[in-house]
Amino acid sequence: MKLVVQVKLQPTPVQAQALEATLHACNEAATWVSTVAFETDTQRTYDLRKLTYTEIRARWGLGAQAAQHVIKKTCDAYTVLKANLKAGNLGRPGSKRHAKATGKPITFRPESAQPYDDRMLSWQMDQRRVSIWTVNGRVKDVGFTGGAGQLATLAKCRKGESDLLYRDGMWFLQATCEIPEQPLNTEVTDFLGIDLGIVNVATTSDGQIMAGRQINRVRERERALRTKLQKKNTPSARRRLKKRRKKEQRRVRDINHKIAKHVVAEAERTGRGIALEDLGGIRERVRLRKPQRATLHSWAFAQLDGFIGYKARRAGVPVVHVEAAYTSRTCAECGHIDKANRATQARFVCRSCGFVDHADRNGSRNIRTRACEVWRRRGAESTAPVPRPRSGRGTGRKRTATASGARRASPSL
């Protein structure tokens, strides 16, 4: 299994200047290559290399390996664009959003990430130093730092390319690591159902509720503050907006990591699998009033789903995705389905048998029941996790065309 380990670089001012010049040159070249690919409708790496390789070397002074990576990351970006178009993530053909995505070449920001291979980047793990190629020559003894777990994983499992990244005034290297997976437990007979939501981030079929009220309060406060600062639009307001940028995102990511770790540990401890509902395309299916749209679109359910998935693979815990339809309206005791069963957001009262329960816990029990049925039908014949059922015209999950292409879809450690 591939994971991405991120470490922070600690370059001197001279080294940072060389790294900055390298990123700018590589991304300027990538934008030009993208224009050639768009105008000639050439998006295969080998064919595009014949059209652009020589000029990249002469015009921007890039090395042979850097030029190859510039061409490949451009092709990868178009591959991701095609996948998003096919999945319907960029609107239907003929829509303004679809036309905007296909009507012009892909462009790269001056500080977009640049991939490096082992010919361009060498690691001295014991000294916590790297030697890295730049347009100004080889830069040696660039220090890096990270958490103890990250450094241990990097030293033991690093394999493949690394990305040079500049973000918020800091330099990072994102290294690909091959993490060994535990053998999948195919002997499970029960599942831990997880109901994902906005008010309660995750509710298990055991009755444990991980509430999201604190997250939602923070989001509302941050949203109100952003609106106020944007209206003010003074230099100090813009500085404050920049400082608070991504703060909410980091907080939510940390909470999702903690929830995923707890869920996987509980399933592993009890010898059960994990059952999740397939929420792909929910943003396209659900229609809400304007005040509720921001809350729905800031709901990081896909991120939590991904965290649970890769942590479960590391632990050998099977994950099953089931159809989400009517899980909140179905009685977990008698199976009666009625919209009126959901008395309030938090209260479930069955109109047939009178069963009363917390609404999210009732939903998680239905998810668990469906997962057990799916698992029995499959007979645990495969060692791969049960794939998601197809729902809607799109997946509802964002895939960004980053500088390193599709590999950036791998989870981070």
VOGU-3710 file (C-alpha; in Angstrom, 3 decimals, decimal comma):
1> mklvvqvklq> 0,000/0,000/0,000  1,279/3,437/-0,918  1,278/6,286/1,599  2,723/9,767/1,337  5,008/10,963/4,131  5,573/14,701/4,337  8,677/16,233/5,914  9,536/19,895/6,297  12,685/21,231/4,665  14,908/23,721/6,467
11> ptpvqaqale> 16,861/25,420/3,652  19,149/28,401/4,091  18,118/31,621/2,272  20,476/30,801/-0,612  19,152/27,253/-0,867  15,542/28,499/-0,721  16,237/30,912/-3,564  17,545/28,056/-5,718  14,510/25,904/-4,912  12,146/28,750/-5,767
21> atlhacneaa> 13,847/29,355/-9,115  13,573/25,643/-9,873  9,841/25,466/-9,171  9,157/28,577/-11,256  11,146/27,266/-14,217  9,598/23,779/-14,102  6,033/25,072/-13,863  6,524/27,667/-16,567  7,793/24,870/-18,795  4,863/22,649/-17,798
31> twvstvafet> 2,358/25,361/-18,746  4,009/25,674/-22,165  3,967/21,878/-22,618  0,287/21,887/-21,649  -0,435/24,469/-24,343  1,320/22,314/-26,950  -0,616/19,243/-25,771  -3,914/21,139/-25,990  -3,281/22,652/-29,430  -2,023/19,421/-31,002
41> dtqrtydlrk> -4,348/17,117/-29,036  -1,281/15,128/-27,957  -1,509/13,779/-24,437  0,563/10,605/-24,555  3,908/10,977/-22,821  6,013/9,491/-25,630  4,382/11,574/-28,380  4,497/14,783/-26,343  8,146/14,194/-25,515  9,062/14,257/-29,222
51> ltyteirarw> 7,375/17,660/-29,595  8,667/19,418/-26,495  11,736/17,772/-24,944  14,418/19,596/-26,951  12,917/23,053/-26,448  12,435/22,496/-22,717  16,134/21,722/-22,363  17,201/24,720/-24,463  14,692/27,322/-23,314  14,545/26,722/-19,569
61> glgaqaaqhv> 17,857/24,964/-19,006  16,303/21,981/-17,277  18,186/18,721/-16,842  17,177/15,578/-18,702  15,305/14,033/-15,756  13,575/17,307/-14,861  12,383/17,746/-18,455  11,008/14,190/-18,474  9,102/14,828/-15,245  7,689/18,115/-16,537
71> ikktcdaytv> 6,248/16,316/-19,567  4,917/13,411/-17,519  3,213/15,580/-14,906  1,488/17,483/-17,713  0,171/14,217/-19,176  -0,893/13,085/-15,692  -2,849/16,310/-15,222  -4,779/15,685/-18,448  -5,397/12,084/-17,392  -6,953/13,274/-14,130
81> lkanlkagnl> -9,000/15,865/-16,033  -10,393/13,143/-18,305  -11,270/10,984/-15,293  -13,123/13,881/-13,650  -15,001/14,618/-16,871  -15,976/10,958/-17,264  -17,172/10,767/-13,654  -19,272/13,915/-14,064  -17,366/15,864/-11,423  -17,033/18,883/-13,738
91> grpgskrhak> -20,621/19,106/-14,892  -22,481/17,624/-17,815  -21,322/18,086/-21,419  -22,594/21,427/-22,665  -22,665/23,069/-19,240  -20,625/26,187/-18,474  -18,471/24,312/-15,952  -17,721/21,526/-18,435  -16,914/24,043/-21,188  -14,611/25,998/-18,889
101> atgkpitfrp> -12,669/22,838/-17,992  -12,247/21,663/-21,585  -12,020/24,963/-23,443  -8,476/25,934/-22,507  -5,135/24,307/-21,616  -4,318/23,322/-18,067  -2,053/25,876/-16,401  0,326/25,328/-13,491  0,866/27,793/-10,681  4,461/29,063/-10,339
111> esaqpyddrm> 4,793/27,183/-7,036  3,032/23,938/-7,984  4,727/20,765/-6,786  7,505/19,230/-8,867  8,233/15,459/-8,788  11,785/14,198/-8,165  13,216/10,728/-8,620  16,297/9,186/-7,006  18,591/10,599/-9,693  17,593/14,135/-8,772
121> lswqmdqrrv> 17,164/13,699/-5,029  19,200/11,703/-2,545  18,416/11,212/1,145  20,880/10,996/4,049  18,461/9,743/6,682  21,005/9,437/9,498  22,031/13,084/9,070  18,536/14,324/8,153  19,856/15,951/5,024  18,939/15,805/1,353
131> siwtvngrvk> 20,854/16,616/-1,812  18,539/18,024/-4,470  18,865/19,135/-8,090  18,030/22,760/-8,936  18,428/24,982/-11,988  21,435/26,508/-10,177  23,138/23,145/-9,772  23,066/20,493/-7,112  22,186/21,853/-3,653  23,584/19,695/-0,861
141> dvgftggagq> 23,025/19,486/2,881  19,442/20,750/2,933  18,087/19,866/6,365  14,655/18,347/6,973  12,553/17,486/10,000  9,364/15,622/10,866  7,639/13,563/13,509  9,319/10,480/14,925  6,788/8,160/13,274  7,127/9,916/9,932
151> latlakcrkg> 10,910/9,708/9,967  10,842/6,026/10,939  8,415/5,220/8,125  10,464/7,245/5,675  13,704/5,457/6,584  12,140/2,008/6,375  9,589/2,208/3,574  10,484/5,024/1,172  10,187/3,895/-2,428  9,507/5,887/-5,568
161> esdllyrdgm> 9,210/9,562/-6,361  9,107/12,554/-4,027  7,452/15,931/-4,604  9,020/19,297/-3,827  6,291/21,573/-2,484  6,131/25,214/-1,340  3,179/26,178/0,848  2,492/29,071/3,210  6,101/30,225/3,172  7,479/26,761/3,997
171> wflqatceip> 9,208/24,049/1,938  8,168/20,404/2,083  9,080/17,077/0,526  6,306/14,529/0,080  7,841/11,072/-0,288  6,048/7,942/-1,495  6,366/4,968/0,867  5,405/1,316/0,354  3,693/0,276/3,577  3,174/-3,461/4,153
181> eqplntevtd> -0,446/-4,486/4,648  -1,673/-7,059/7,121  -3,457/-10,098/5,605  -7,153/-9,346/5,284  -9,252/-11,017/7,966  -11,715/-13,090/5,909  -13,115/-14,912/8,945  -15,210/-12,006/10,227  -18,851/-12,792/10,994  -19,947/-9,368/12,170
191> flgidlgivn> -19,405/-5,719/11,263  -19,118/-2,401/13,051  -21,644/-0,140/11,326  -20,697/3,524/10,975  -23,298/6,197/10,227  -21,649/9,401/8,964  -23,388/12,722/9,484  -23,079/16,452/9,965  -24,486/16,929/13,480  -22,815/13,680/14,624
201> vattsdgqim> -19,675/13,032/12,600  -19,751/9,280/13,194  -22,093/6,996/15,115  -21,267/3,317/15,601  -23,674/0,395/15,825  -22,324/-0,142/19,368  -23,970/3,129/20,332  -20,918/5,377/20,490  -21,650/8,869/19,151  -18,828/11,146/18,035
211> agrqinrvre> -20,584/14,507/17,970  -19,715/17,224/15,496  -21,352/20,159/17,272  -17,995/21,643/18,226  -16,774/21,410/14,617  -19,956/23,040/13,330  -19,737/25,861/15,855  -16,138/26,542/14,843  -17,125/26,478/11,157  -19,917/28,984/11,715
221> reralrtklq> -17,613/31,268/13,675  -14,878/31,062/11,034  -17,397/31,641/8,229  -18,765/34,748/9,948  -15,252/36,058/10,543  -14,243/35,471/6,906  -17,330/37,343/5,698  -16,559/40,263/7,998  -12,901/40,487/6,942  -13,749/40,176/3,243
231> kkntpsarrr> -16,196/43,053/3,497  -13,627/45,161/5,309  -10,945/44,392/2,672  -8,149/46,437/4,252  -4,478/45,369/4,154  -4,663/44,211/7,777  -7,895/42,298/7,071  -6,284/40,550/4,105  -3,253/39,617/6,227  -5,545/38,156/8,856
241> lkkrrkkeqr> -7,491/36,197/6,236  -4,264/34,747/4,890  -3,102/33,777/8,374  -6,344/31,953/9,150  -6,443/30,202/5,796  -6,620/26,405/6,088  -6,885/26,570/9,889  -10,358/25,008/9,833  -9,185/22,428/7,292  -6,303/21,328/9,527
251> rvrdinhkia> -8,618/21,036/12,541  -11,150/18,883/10,685  -8,380/16,707/9,255  -6,993/16,084/12,737  -10,438/15,114/14,080  -11,073/12,767/11,142  -7,707/11,068/11,717  -8,576/10,496/15,385  -12,039/9,130/14,598  -10,686/6,805/11,894
261> khvvaeaert> -7,955/5,520/14,192  -10,466/4,795/16,953  -12,932/3,035/14,626  -10,270/0,796/13,059  -8,760/-0,058/16,454  -12,185/-1,046/17,820  -12,966/-3,227/14,793  -9,538/-4,894/14,961  -9,847/-5,497/18,704  -13,240/-7,186/18,377
271> grgialedlg> -12,443/-9,128/15,193  -15,102/-7,358/13,119  -15,169/-5,639/9,763  -16,211/-2,031/9,159  -19,446/-1,123/7,367  -19,836/2,294/5,732  -22,600/3,750/3,594  -21,774/4,812/0,058  -22,316/8,579/-0,049  -20,906/9,116/-3,529
281> girervrlrk> -22,757/11,826/-5,473  -24,676/13,072/-2,429  -23,926/16,702/-3,246  -25,539/16,277/-6,658  -28,580/14,430/-5,291  -29,410/16,563/-2,256  -31,245/19,880/-2,657  -30,966/22,291/0,256  -31,749/25,885/1,024  -28,948/28,402/0,689
291> pqratlhswa> -28,076/28,670/4,438  -27,599/24,881/4,597  -25,446/24,504/1,487  -22,244/25,753/3,110  -22,687/23,240/5,932  -23,185/20,353/3,497  -20,269/21,267/1,241  -17,873/21,680/4,185  -18,750/18,179/5,420  -15,528/16,161/4,988
301> faqldgfigy> -17,192/12,717/4,786  -15,038/11,574/1,838  -11,879/12,389/3,784  -13,043/10,396/6,816  -14,050/7,520/4,530  -10,571/7,544/2,968  -8,815/7,644/6,338  -10,831/4,674/7,607  -10,106/2,792/4,380  -6,325/3,060/4,391
311> karragvpvv> -5,977/2,540/8,142  -8,150/-0,570/7,833  -5,952/-1,953/5,031  -2,891/-1,519/7,216  -4,611/-3,469/9,999  -6,132/-6,169/7,755  -9,705/-5,132/8,621  -12,241/-5,594/5,775  -14,317/-2,557/4,793  -17,713/-2,931/3,104
321> hveaaytsrt> -19,640/-0,066/1,484  -23,409/-0,509/1,286  -26,233/1,386/-0,377  -27,248/4,366/1,768  -30,873/4,586/0,623  -33,449/4,508/3,453  -30,981/3,600/6,210  -32,318/6,535/8,255  -35,991/5,597/7,674  -35,775/1,831/8,257
331> caecghidka> -36,468/0,322/11,664  -33,498/-1,763/12,803  -35,833/-4,064/14,760  -38,715/-4,872/12,403  -37,500/-3,480/9,065  -40,496/-1,126/8,562  -39,663/1,772/6,227  -41,475/5,083/6,687  -40,386/8,694/6,373  -42,370/9,456/9,531
341> nratqarfvc> -40,175/7,049/11,528  -37,612/9,838/11,794  -39,470/11,923/14,354  -36,675/14,496/14,758  -33,054/14,799/13,743  -31,954/12,777/16,788  -35,018/10,630/17,569  -36,251/7,514/15,763  -39,698/6,115/16,563  -40,977/3,184/14,474
351> rscgfvdhad> -44,605/3,650/13,382  -45,088/-0,106/13,160  -43,522/-1,717/16,238  -42,936/1,336/18,437  -39,159/0,821/18,654  -37,417/3,973/19,938  -33,716/4,736/19,485  -31,252/7,465/18,621  -31,741/8,086/14,907  -28,059/7,822/13,960
361> rngsrnirtr> -27,560/4,678/16,029  -30,571/3,106/14,327  -29,058/4,024/10,949  -25,696/2,512/11,861  -27,420/-0,752/12,845  -29,090/-0,869/9,420  -25,712/-0,288/7,769  -24,243/-3,146/9,816  -27,103/-5,488/8,782  -26,674/-4,671/5,091
371> acevwrrrga> -22,905/-5,202/5,293  -23,392/-8,645/6,866  -25,738/-9,591/4,011  -23,280/-8,374/1,367  -20,420/-10,229/3,050  -22,397/-13,463/3,244  -23,361/-13,222/-0,437  -19,770/-12,786/-1,429  -18,736/-15,618/0,828  -15,531/-13,744/1,666
381> estapvprpr> -14,126/-15,232/-1,530  -11,907/-12,262/-2,346  -9,068/-10,794/-0,331  -9,933/-7,291/-1,583  -12,326/-4,919/0,202  -15,904/-4,998/-1,088  -16,208/-2,275/-3,757  -18,689/0,554/-3,458  -21,990/0,131/-5,260  -22,548/2,521/-8,149
391> sgrgtgrkrt> -24,800/5,369/-7,080  -25,627/8,493/-9,029  -23,810/9,755/-12,072  -20,675/10,877/-10,195  -18,603/9,783/-7,271  -18,970/13,024/-5,337  -15,314/12,841/-4,410  -12,945/15,520/-5,555  -9,781/14,542/-7,382  -7,465/17,439/-8,012
401> atasgarras> -5,044/17,552/-10,932  -1,940/18,239/-8,883  1,572/18,518/-10,125  2,404/14,889/-9,528  -0,734/13,590/-11,229  -2,915/10,733/-10,048  -0,440/9,518/-7,427  -1,500/12,403/-5,170  -4,721/10,552/-4,527  -2,747/8,396/-2,065
411> psl> -3,447/9,134/1,613  -0,980/11,078/3,729  0,666/9,862/6,881
//
